[in-house]
Amino acid sequence: MRLLAALDRAAEEAGALARLGARAAAGLFTPPFDFRAGIEQMDQIGVRSLGVAGITTVFTGMVMALQTAYSLPGLGVKYYIGTVVSKSLVRELAPVLVALIVGGRIGSGMTAELGTMKVTEQIDALRSMAADPVKKLVVPKLAATLVMLPALTLLGDLLGILGGLLIAVFQLDLTAAFYANDVISSLTLEDVVSGVGKSFFFAFFITVVGCHNGLTAEGGADGVGRATTNTVVLASILILVSDFFLTKLFYLVG
Amino acid sequence: MSALYSVRGLVKRYGVKSVLEGIDFDLARGECLVVLGRSGTGKSVTLRHLIGLEQPTSGSILFESLEIVGRSERELQPVRRRVAMLFQGGALFDSMTVFDNLAFPFREHRVCPEAELAGRIAALLDKVHLPGTERRMPADLSGGMKKRVALARALALEPEVLLFDEPTTGLDPMTSASIASLILATQRSTGAAALVVTHDIALARRVADRIAFLDQGRFRFLGTFEEAEAAPDPLLADFLAGREEADDVA
């Protein structure tokens, strides 16, 4: 019985997420457009995530290069470092890691902000003044995340490859030209499109989960805290699970 | 005079927990009805139903001839433009200045060009005796000032009905008295009807045309303050006199 009740709750939650997602997506294409709010959100979501996204990807690129060279020493893999680092980063590691790290940061921020507004009746105040909280608060965040997360992913691709270059040159005694040549000859447009394509989906999941948990938070600071934790957990799980299916999908399509 | 609001058989249950068990009342144009009751009896819930922030389990709420129950957010917009609510904590948007908070209803409904906003907002702040506070952030205001700014925001679109949720809770007696004066002055100058939810007897005595006493999900009493004082109801008499509950004493 308890299992049934839990399933019932999960289904209800999934339905609510889907409804919010649909309303927010529709809101992206219905005027009036609040460009000022969108740009403010881009700053908060994108520009202020540059540091974490950069550090994550540079070091991942460096580790990838080291691991590849040292774990398979006899196979001469070191001459394919550029291929290994760039393919794995661009297709997989940069989109997923950037989504996890940046998603944790911005998703929890959205929940905390909207959750505090909910428990202090600011969301009700919006509704009472005949304004739509989804259009007013969720849509600018969704628009900003849909622009900024793929942009951060692209930047992460670049920085990760640069991280690999550092290791290739200073640890593995390859020339920069050799590494760069390897990267350029192996990396295809499909690799980039599939990686950045994933990040659009991740951006959507992060925003919808973050905003939904905020808008439904209850019970003061404690409730907002719980909702925030829930956002990080649920958004991460959605990113990792959907990544599998998206990878399948992009291989089928590409 | 025709009723602006008519509420009939309003029932609200959250799961198995029952809050309202059948509320009936009318609110006439220009009238001030004060709903009294102990904490947690569903006073605020009643208020929230009137602009569709909550949907009842059953019952009917007519605003003029429009049924509010079961309406979508979009369908409720015309009602919400004419009815303003003052929330308990003020519910000012804390990421915005006082100016932007007051500008919000004007901008949202494109009432006037941006150039006119400054004048209109200054006039609103004058009404609540807070001139020159446009650039302040809500976090820098005291509780009483927040409520007054919130009142100014509620007045922005010249509503026909004002809903007050515990307007004096958490304020000192002098600030409470000034809020009461503001409610009276607003009502007189705009002719708006008001529904005030409170457990502040002094406030009720000053502003109420009629009072309702909410207990166990029903209006146990509905009439003028004088009638309430004369009513042969021990619980109401205890409440008005601020006496302890009989159970607690024993």
Interface residues (C-beta under 8 A of the other chain):
Chain A: M117 T120 E121 Q122 D124 A125 R127 S128 M129 A130 A131 D132
Chain B: R48 I51 L53 E73 L76 Q77 P78 R80 R81 A84 M85 F87 Q88 G89 A91 L92 F93 D94 F104 P105 E108 H109
